[in-house]
């Protein structure tokens, strides 16, 4: 037996009668908490057996119970019993009763300290079992995901081979400052190594392989994502690797966004304070802002905004929907309050901005 455990047991054995008397109370507390948390489908009698076995394992003060406690905790968690919070509550209730017992006898707190240390050791053991269960679950999820990805990859590759054989074209999709840019492209080769795609008819300035590019076809239920790069020996083709289905957030948005080309400062008033942030992108429904410094929490708070776009002043009211830290900066998502006049002005700006982007693409085609 571990010397530390043996020393704690020796100290607590003086109150062996107390611990025998507490078994029923511990079991009742353990059982009632599981029922209250709806943490198991087991019957009341089965729960009582669980609780009694647990108590005897921990407080017989004979052998080191950690190995058995670990196995017990792991087994109960594998049977979908939320063991950790229930065991913690029952042990702390026992500690409370023990403190009252010692104080009533006007004894020093040496034995209380011993029980506190023992409970800490027990809870650490339960935590180890919990961590190992989570680790096992993660491994199982990873294996299932790997199998799913493998099946998905085989399906995608098979479909690409069929498209190539039938001479069908695909659509390449990317985004330039949030504006979707689509190119009709031909498949040149399909293998396990990658998918070679002709970009001869695409905007060379944007389909460079250095940005996110997606493939769309009526034969796929979702867009296809992957890693892209220019072919090393043919600058008119891309090589697409690790093809898999993806969800595009741009396609689920209610409003069209556009990225502002120049630096635009936005004055943000919230809680009688004023801050200046940088405009990242904008739509008629909201805007993305960036702060280089961390600001007080303003998520779900009402904000007043003022900014200038192409010489026109804009004022808006809205609320902060989220804040994400990216690298060393802080990104905020703002949703505007409904305002017909603001929407009209922003629609005009976004439309003009999209024409500017198209003009840029044609200029460098």
Steps between C-alpha positions, in 0.01 A plus 500: 500500500616853426658659810284811470177297481613279790569803718159653422325168570680468835380848602138438393469148645452656844154599373414167337168486686402841356574388144295180545204710620528731199467228234120523465505882489774495234313243289174697527675822398680326213178341371279808536748718314521259208119490481480881530750547217323232294848357454419130457231260380574257790238402759505628858616163638786485248602854596501409869727205424731734302511754783563241771779335302660840439487592869649172618775531238598845630454474875588147614852639565674174412644487145587789270166553319622718213531222244152371582360857511650570157340185355171575677490860375588397146237225499223729624588770247505241221145413611399865451494588869626855553718380785736788569258772629297243695804351673638848573174609666472182709862522619466866594180426693690230689777750576240744635360230734850406611591861582190524718594173672854619581388847615234344724773297672718810531794329327775657293465515123776248412249232400294753300812588302558128443150453356539810281826359357343158451200646315736701279687179410171323425374784281831510312456129429146561372635783284761266351226250412290779351794627293573148372135451403507828306830400338348167393189671365711747304698211353180321400358820348826551311485145364138546389586835343800349321282220363234751391762723336644200318159401366430861407835527320431180302154628401639840392782341302264254328268785398789708365618203291148462358484874417841480327397193303178670383682824414287707738620835633495622859476841666788647695393742773702744705443834668660834427429740788189287575376522139445149358700438182404195293689342212389215273796258487596169343641195677838390360591207723366320808711275722564418865775763497269782400255651252648709219270778378545739209477871591570623149161677485514635856624827649870422546530785750271326747516127425863476603477207740600726790144558622205279594348351186193276489356269236128487426306261280138385477635150569618596850259570791741759644797710386837325498791648691865401515858618459585671171820599326607591148626203302883507513532449121180657371407849618159465335387227740442449869560186703227435757586263789318353803158566344211488748151645549480840673240747621548856372391763755466754217212299351297504823527874563192716469689796353785542254821617665783699357849572626593867521821563300632791703543550873176632648478606863171434679405689817319263738305635797394253769418543871586873487848412369639556152750283311650500152519180297590407146236395247562153358188433290143623471153400381158662525442287811820562694876543503819335618735709711858447617666639810874465557448521877269312732193704593246455784241230437229636271339184362117536484530870581347785300750709305491825302723507192625776275734472198577639158489308171604666170443845649153423640426503870320198648336463841353176628367329810549134570614233742820300539429134416844349566868564565778267381871537560708432190875512541568830679177681401137488611219454246146620571178417316239778499136460398323821394157593627248519210534837326366547145705812428825336618427186296445708186830686542692179575340314205626774268850481648515117483376492139760758395768308689413178318532676164842628611611145582381369163685783327819409690464135396455586133791742511739226615345212304 
